[in-house]
Amino acid sequence: MRGTIEHAFVGTRRFDLRGRLGDGGGGVVYRAFDRQREQEVALKVMHRRDGEERFDIATLAELSHLAHPNLVRLHELVDDGDRQLLSMELIEGIDLLSYVHASGRGFDELRVRAVFGQLAQGLTALHVARKVHRDVKPANVRVTAQGRVVLLDLDLALDLDAERSER
């Protein structure tokens, strides 16, 4: 449940909104033109919640240095005091289930093997970096027209070392 009343987001001087891509528990994702980068990006406007920490900047810094073809590339976290905006690579593609059901007659076995092989590689890269995703599901996996599988919603990742030190 959201802790504050949120007003419609219309963009910023830096980010020109081009459309809404989706939403979930963590925030709303927009297609936006980043005037500073001079390119289109996915821009997640993080939901504010009472009693919860804002996104961990240290974890973002570590994740933004994690360059792997099967993980969405995070650019930066912009905190304007009222909200946090997470700028990331814009992935053009379809969700995992749509991709593996492309024929309309059940699963395409070759596509299933390709998708899960690449997804495992992305998850392995996260785990080697001592992070765990926490919300791997078909909606958080995109497949591009070239067959590249990309795991989204890295802002949900948990630092395994930080978790152990809190116990």
C-alpha positions as CSV (number, residue, x, y, z in Angstrom):
1,M,0.0,0.0,0.0
2,R,1.4,3.4,-0.9
3,G,2.2,5.6,2.0
4,T,1.8,9.0,0.3
5,I,-0.6,10.5,-2.2
6,E,1.2,10.5,-5.5
7,H,0.6,13.0,-8.2
8,A,0.8,12.2,-11.9
9,F,4.4,12.2,-13.0
10,V,4.9,14.4,-16.1
11,G,8.7,14.1,-16.5
12,T,11.5,16.5,-15.6
13,R,13.8,18.9,-17.4
14,R,16.1,16.0,-18.0
15,F,13.6,13.3,-18.8
16,D,10.9,13.8,-21.5
17,L,8.3,11.1,-21.1
18,R,7.3,9.2,-24.3
19,G,4.9,6.8,-22.8
20,R,4.1,4.4,-20.0
21,L,5.6,0.9,-20.2
22,G,4.2,-0.7,-17.1
23,D,3.9,-0.7,-13.4
24,G,4.3,-2.9,-10.4
25,G,4.8,-2.9,-6.7
26,G,8.1,-1.0,-6.9
27,G,7.0,1.8,-9.3
28,V,5.9,2.9,-12.7
29,V,8.1,2.6,-15.7
30,Y,8.1,5.0,-18.6
31,R,9.8,5.3,-21.9
32,A,11.7,8.6,-21.7
33,F,14.2,10.6,-23.6
34,D,17.2,11.4,-21.4
35,R,18.4,14.8,-22.6
36,Q,21.7,14.4,-20.7
37,R,22.5,11.0,-22.3
38,E,20.8,12.0,-25.6
39,Q,19.0,8.6,-25.9
40,E,15.8,6.9,-25.0
41,V,15.8,5.1,-21.6
42,A,13.4,3.2,-19.4
43,L,12.7,5.5,-16.4
44,K,11.3,3.9,-13.2
45,V,9.5,6.3,-10.8
46,M,9.9,4.5,-7.5
47,H,6.8,4.3,-5.2
48,R,7.3,5.9,-1.8
49,R,6.2,3.8,1.0
50,D,5.9,4.6,4.7
51,G,8.2,2.7,6.9
52,E,10.4,1.4,4.1
53,E,13.9,2.4,3.2
54,R,14.4,4.2,-0.1
55,F,16.4,2.4,-2.7
56,D,20.0,1.6,-1.6
57,I,22.4,3.8,-3.6
58,A,25.4,1.5,-2.7
59,T,23.6,-1.5,-4.2
60,L,22.7,0.5,-7.3
61,A,26.3,1.5,-7.7
62,E,27.4,-2.1,-7.6
63,L,24.6,-3.2,-10.0
64,S,25.3,-0.4,-12.5
65,H,28.9,-1.7,-12.8
66,L,27.5,-5.2,-13.5
67,A,27.7,-5.4,-17.3
68,H,26.1,-8.6,-18.6
69,P,24.0,-9.1,-21.7
70,N,21.2,-10.9,-19.8
71,L,20.8,-8.2,-17.2
72,V,19.2,-4.8,-17.8
73,R,21.9,-2.1,-17.7
74,L,21.2,0.4,-14.9
75,H,22.3,4.0,-15.5
76,E,21.7,6.0,-12.4
77,L,19.4,6.8,-9.5
78,V,18.2,10.4,-9.4
79,D,16.8,11.5,-6.0
80,D,15.0,14.8,-6.1
81,G,13.8,14.6,-2.5
82,D,10.2,13.9,-3.4
83,R,10.8,10.7,-5.5
84,Q,13.5,8.5,-6.8
85,L,13.9,7.9,-10.5
86,L,15.9,5.0,-11.8
87,S,17.2,5.4,-15.3
88,M,18.1,2.2,-17.2
89,E,18.6,0.6,-20.6
90,L,15.4,0.5,-22.6
91,I,14.7,-3.1,-23.7
92,E,12.5,-3.5,-26.7
93,G,10.9,-6.9,-26.7
94,I,8.2,-9.2,-25.4
95,D,7.8,-11.0,-22.1
96,L,9.1,-14.5,-21.6
97,L,5.7,-16.4,-21.9
98,S,4.8,-14.6,-25.1
99,Y,8.1,-15.5,-26.6
100,V,8.0,-19.2,-25.8
101,H,4.4,-19.5,-26.9
102,A,5.0,-17.8,-30.2
103,S,3.6,-20.6,-32.3
104,G,0.3,-20.5,-30.4
105,R,0.4,-24.3,-30.0
106,G,2.1,-24.7,-26.6
107,F,5.7,-24.2,-25.8
108,D,8.4,-24.0,-28.5
109,E,11.1,-26.3,-27.0
110,L,14.0,-24.6,-28.8
111,R,12.9,-21.2,-27.5
112,V,12.4,-22.5,-24.0
113,R,16.0,-23.9,-24.0
114,A,17.4,-20.6,-25.4
115,V,15.5,-18.4,-22.9
116,F,16.3,-20.4,-19.8
117,G,19.9,-20.9,-20.8
118,Q,20.4,-17.1,-21.1
119,L,18.3,-16.4,-18.0
120,A,20.6,-18.8,-16.0
121,Q,23.6,-16.9,-17.3
122,G,22.2,-13.6,-16.1
123,L,21.3,-15.0,-12.7
124,T,24.7,-16.5,-12.4
125,A,26.3,-13.1,-13.0
126,L,24.1,-11.7,-10.2
127,H,25.0,-14.5,-7.8
128,V,28.7,-14.1,-8.5
129,A,28.3,-10.4,-7.6
130,R,26.7,-11.6,-4.3
131,K,23.2,-10.4,-5.3
132,V,19.9,-12.3,-5.5
133,H,17.0,-11.0,-7.6
134,R,14.0,-11.9,-5.4
135,D,11.3,-11.6,-8.1
136,V,12.2,-13.7,-11.1
137,K,8.9,-14.2,-13.1
138,P,7.9,-14.1,-16.7
139,A,6.9,-10.4,-16.6
140,N,10.4,-9.5,-15.4
141,V,12.1,-11.2,-18.4
142,R,12.1,-9.6,-21.9
143,V,13.2,-11.2,-25.1
144,T,14.4,-8.9,-27.9
145,A,13.7,-9.5,-31.6
146,Q,17.3,-10.7,-31.8
147,G,16.7,-13.3,-29.2
148,R,18.5,-11.6,-26.3
149,V,17.0,-12.5,-23.0
150,V,17.1,-9.7,-20.4
151,L,16.2,-9.9,-16.7
152,L,14.5,-6.6,-15.5
153,D,13.7,-5.2,-12.1
154,L,17.2,-5.3,-10.7
155,D,16.2,-2.7,-8.1
156,L,14.6,-5.7,-6.3
157,A,18.0,-7.3,-5.9
158,L,19.3,-8.0,-2.4
159,D,22.9,-7.8,-1.4
160,L,23.7,-11.1,0.2
161,D,26.6,-9.8,2.2
162,A,24.5,-7.0,3.7
163,E,21.8,-9.5,4.6
164,R,24.3,-11.7,6.5
165,S,25.8,-8.8,8.4
166,E,22.3,-7.8,9.7
167,R,21.6,-11.2,11.2
